[in-house]
Amino acid sequence: MSWSWEYLPSEEYVTKGAPTDFLAAVSVKADELVRAAEAQYLDGTTYEGAGEAMRYLDVAGGSFAYYVVPRLELVVVCQVTSPLM
């Protein structure tokens, strides 16, 4: 497996109405989170603990909520918030 990130339940649902500049900032930060998770969980597929709690991160133009699922080697972005939405 290879680490990645995705919107859940779907990109259309999570990002509806969000400015493209803001979504670009979310994408850049999500890529960074993937690299950090990959370094922390060298083989996420063998992880046996409870998953991480949801976290919130500020980016240019707003913030987003995410959580890490080590066993799936996945960072999930589940909410984006921008005052321009």
C-alpha positions, 0 to 999 in steps of 0.5 A: 500500500501507499499512503494517500489522502482523500475527501470523505464522503466525497470531494464534491460533498466536502468542498462544495462552494469552497474557493479554489485557492483555499482548496489548493492550500488544503491539498498542499497541507494534506500532502504534508500530512500524508508524508508525516503519517508515512514517516510516523507509521512505517507500515501502517497496515500492521498498526493495531491501536485505536485510530487518531482523533479528528484534528483541525488545521488552519490554512490560508483562507480557512481551516479543515478537519481531518483524521489519520487511518493508519491501517488504510494508510490514509489521511481523510479530510472530512470538512473544510471551512472557509468564510467565503463559502 
